[in-house]
Amino acid sequence: MMLVNDQEVHFRLIGEFNAYNLLAVFGAAICLGEEKSEILRNLSVLSGAEGRFDYMIFTQRKNCRHRGLCAYTGCTGKCAQHFA
């Protein structure tokens, strides 16, 4: 939830950087003459890029040399980096 123009709005996007981006789009749309309520309605239904913030379960991560990269790339623990 975020307070925009004295109105509580719920967004699907999370994170501080997304909040700044949503406010920038809101401001730009206002400058272009769009209706405030319509802008907020459209922004509230935006969803993130596919694959972002998805949960993944890994069963083989022994001796992983990627460290945190595996969680991002979807590595299953069977790549060459795990056995090098």
PyRosetta script that sets phi, psi and omega in degrees:
from pyrosetta import init, pose_from_sequence

init()
pose = pose_from_sequence("MMLVNDQEVHFRLIGEFNAYNLLAVFGAAICLGEEKSEILRNLSVLSGAEGRFDYMIFTQRKNCRHRGLCAYTGCTGKCAQHFA")
pose.set_psi(1, 142.8)
pose.set_omega(1, 179.2)
pose.set_phi(2, -142.1)
pose.set_psi(2, 147.1)
pose.set_omega(2, 176.9)
pose.set_phi(3, -95.4)
pose.set_psi(3, 115.2)
pose.set_omega(3, -178.4)
pose.set_phi(4, -125.9)
pose.set_psi(4, 120.4)
pose.set_omega(4, 178.5)
pose.set_phi(5, 54.9)
pose.set_psi(5, 43.1)
pose.set_omega(5, -179.4)
pose.set_phi(6, 62.0)
pose.set_psi(6, 25.7)
pose.set_omega(6, 178.8)
pose.set_phi(7, -130.1)
pose.set_psi(7, 130.9)
pose.set_omega(7, 176.8)
pose.set_phi(8, -74.5)
pose.set_psi(8, 127.5)
pose.set_omega(8, -179.0)
pose.set_phi(9, -131.9)
pose.set_psi(9, 136.2)
pose.set_omega(9, 176.7)
pose.set_phi(10, -101.0)
pose.set_psi(10, 129.4)
pose.set_omega(10, 179.7)
pose.set_phi(11, -117.2)
pose.set_psi(11, 149.6)
pose.set_omega(11, 177.0)
pose.set_phi(12, -80.0)
pose.set_psi(12, -23.6)
pose.set_omega(12, -179.3)
pose.set_phi(13, -80.7)
pose.set_psi(13, 139.0)
pose.set_omega(13, -179.2)
pose.set_phi(14, -117.0)
pose.set_psi(14, 160.4)
pose.set_omega(14, 175.8)
pose.set_phi(15, 104.9)
pose.set_psi(15, 149.4)
pose.set_omega(15, -177.7)
pose.set_phi(16, -62.8)
pose.set_psi(16, -40.6)
pose.set_omega(16, -179.0)
pose.set_phi(17, -64.4)
pose.set_psi(17, -34.8)
pose.set_omega(17, 177.1)
pose.set_phi(18, -68.2)
pose.set_psi(18, -35.7)
pose.set_omega(18, 177.6)
pose.set_phi(19, -61.5)
pose.set_psi(19, -44.8)
pose.set_omega(19, 177.8)
pose.set_phi(20, -63.3)
pose.set_psi(20, -41.4)
pose.set_omega(20, 179.0)
pose.set_phi(21, -64.6)
pose.set_psi(21, -41.6)
pose.set_omega(21, 178.4)
pose.set_phi(22, -62.7)
pose.set_psi(22, -41.9)
pose.set_omega(22, 178.7)
pose.set_phi(23, -66.6)
pose.set_psi(23, -35.9)
pose.set_omega(23, 177.9)
pose.set_phi(24, -65.4)
pose.set_psi(24, -42.5)
pose.set_omega(24, 178.2)
pose.set_phi(25, -65.2)
pose.set_psi(25, -41.9)
pose.set_omega(25, 178.2)
pose.set_phi(26, -58.1)
pose.set_psi(26, -48.8)
pose.set_omega(26, -180.0)
pose.set_phi(27, -62.0)
pose.set_psi(27, -42.9)
pose.set_omega(27, 179.8)
pose.set_phi(28, -64.2)
pose.set_psi(28, -41.5)
pose.set_omega(28, -179.6)
pose.set_phi(29, -66.6)
pose.set_psi(29, -36.5)
pose.set_omega(29, 175.9)
pose.set_phi(30, -61.7)
pose.set_psi(30, -45.5)
pose.set_omega(30, 179.5)
pose.set_phi(31, -61.5)
pose.set_psi(31, -28.3)
pose.set_omega(31, 179.2)
pose.set_phi(32, -86.3)
pose.set_psi(32, 1.0)
pose.set_omega(32, 174.8)
pose.set_phi(33, 89.8)
pose.set_psi(33, 12.9)
pose.set_omega(33, 178.9)
pose.set_phi(34, -75.3)
pose.set_psi(34, 155.4)
pose.set_omega(34, 179.9)
pose.set_phi(35, -74.8)
pose.set_psi(35, 130.8)
pose.set_omega(35, -175.5)
pose.set_phi(36, -55.5)
pose.set_psi(36, -47.2)
pose.set_omega(36, -177.4)
pose.set_phi(37, -64.5)
pose.set_psi(37, -36.6)
pose.set_omega(37, 179.4)
pose.set_phi(38, -69.3)
pose.set_psi(38, -39.6)
pose.set_omega(38, 178.0)
pose.set_phi(39, -61.3)
pose.set_psi(39, -49.9)
pose.set_omega(39, -178.4)
pose.set_phi(40, -63.5)
pose.set_psi(40, -37.7)
pose.set_omega(40, 178.0)
pose.set_phi(41, -63.0)
pose.set_psi(41, -45.2)
pose.set_omega(41, -179.5)
pose.set_phi(42, -67.1)
pose.set_psi(42, -40.5)
pose.set_omega(42, 179.5)
pose.set_phi(43, -67.6)
pose.set_psi(43, -31.6)
pose.set_omega(43, -177.2)
pose.set_phi(44, -70.7)
pose.set_psi(44, -17.0)
pose.set_omega(44, -180.0)
pose.set_phi(45, -101.5)
pose.set_psi(45, -0.5)
pose.set_omega(45, 177.6)
pose.set_phi(46, -65.9)
pose.set_psi(46, 141.9)
pose.set_omega(46, 175.6)
pose.set_phi(47, -121.5)
pose.set_psi(47, 160.5)
pose.set_omega(47, -178.3)
pose.set_phi(48, -72.3)
pose.set_psi(48, 170.5)
pose.set_omega(48, 178.3)
pose.set_phi(49, -64.2)
pose.set_psi(49, 144.2)
pose.set_omega(49, -179.6)
pose.set_phi(50, -58.7)
pose.set_psi(50, 132.8)
pose.set_omega(50, 178.9)
pose.set_phi(51, 94.8)
pose.set_psi(51, -14.3)
pose.set_omega(51, 179.2)
pose.set_phi(52, -80.1)
pose.set_psi(52, 132.9)
pose.set_omega(52, 179.0)
pose.set_phi(53, 60.8)
pose.set_psi(53, 25.1)
pose.set_omega(53, 174.1)
pose.set_phi(54, -79.9)
pose.set_psi(54, 148.0)
pose.set_omega(54, 176.8)
pose.set_phi(55, -87.8)
pose.set_psi(55, 136.5)
pose.set_omega(55, 177.9)
pose.set_phi(56, -130.6)
pose.set_psi(56, 143.4)
pose.set_omega(56, 178.2)
pose.set_phi(57, -112.6)
pose.set_psi(57, 124.8)
pose.set_omega(57, -179.3)
pose.set_phi(58, -112.3)
pose.set_psi(58, 137.6)
pose.set_omega(58, -180.0)
pose.set_phi(59, -106.7)
pose.set_psi(59, -21.9)
pose.set_omega(59, -178.8)
pose.set_phi(60, -125.3)
pose.set_psi(60, 103.8)
pose.set_omega(60, 177.9)
pose.set_phi(61, -134.1)
pose.set_psi(61, 21.0)
pose.set_omega(61, 179.9)
pose.set_phi(62, -64.3)
pose.set_psi(62, 138.1)
pose.set_omega(62, 176.4)
pose.set_phi(63, 54.3)
pose.set_psi(63, 30.5)
pose.set_omega(63, -178.6)
pose.set_phi(64, -68.2)
pose.set_psi(64, 125.0)
pose.set_omega(64, 179.4)
pose.set_phi(65, -93.0)
pose.set_psi(65, -6.1)
pose.set_omega(65, 177.5)
pose.set_phi(66, -77.3)
pose.set_psi(66, -23.7)
pose.set_omega(66, -171.7)
pose.set_phi(67, 58.9)
pose.set_psi(67, -123.8)
pose.set_omega(67, -175.3)
pose.set_phi(68, -68.5)
pose.set_psi(68, -14.3)
pose.set_omega(68, -176.3)
pose.set_phi(69, -63.6)
pose.set_psi(69, -31.9)
pose.set_omega(69, -178.5)
pose.set_phi(70, -58.8)
pose.set_psi(70, -41.5)
pose.set_omega(70, -179.4)
pose.set_phi(71, -63.9)
pose.set_psi(71, -31.3)
pose.set_omega(71, -178.7)
pose.set_phi(72, -80.4)
pose.set_psi(72, -41.5)
pose.set_omega(72, -173.9)
pose.set_phi(73, -85.7)
pose.set_psi(73, -12.6)
pose.set_omega(73, -178.5)
pose.set_phi(74, 83.6)
pose.set_psi(74, 20.7)
pose.set_omega(74, 180.0)
pose.set_phi(75, -59.8)
pose.set_psi(75, 134.7)
pose.set_omega(75, -178.2)
pose.set_phi(76, -92.7)
pose.set_psi(76, -0.1)
pose.set_omega(76, -178.9)
pose.set_phi(77, 91.2)
pose.set_psi(77, 4.7)
pose.set_omega(77, -177.9)
pose.set_phi(78, -108.7)
pose.set_psi(78, 7.9)
pose.set_omega(78, -177.7)
pose.set_phi(79, -80.1)
pose.set_psi(79, 169.3)
pose.set_omega(79, -176.3)
pose.set_phi(80, -62.0)
pose.set_psi(80, -29.5)
pose.set_omega(80, -178.7)
pose.set_phi(81, -63.0)
pose.set_psi(81, -28.0)
pose.set_omega(81, -177.8)
pose.set_phi(82, -77.8)
pose.set_psi(82, -19.4)
pose.set_omega(82, -175.0)
pose.set_phi(83, -113.8)
pose.set_psi(83, 0.0)
pose.set_omega(83, -178.6)
pose.set_phi(84, -74.1)
pose.dump_pdb("model.pdb")
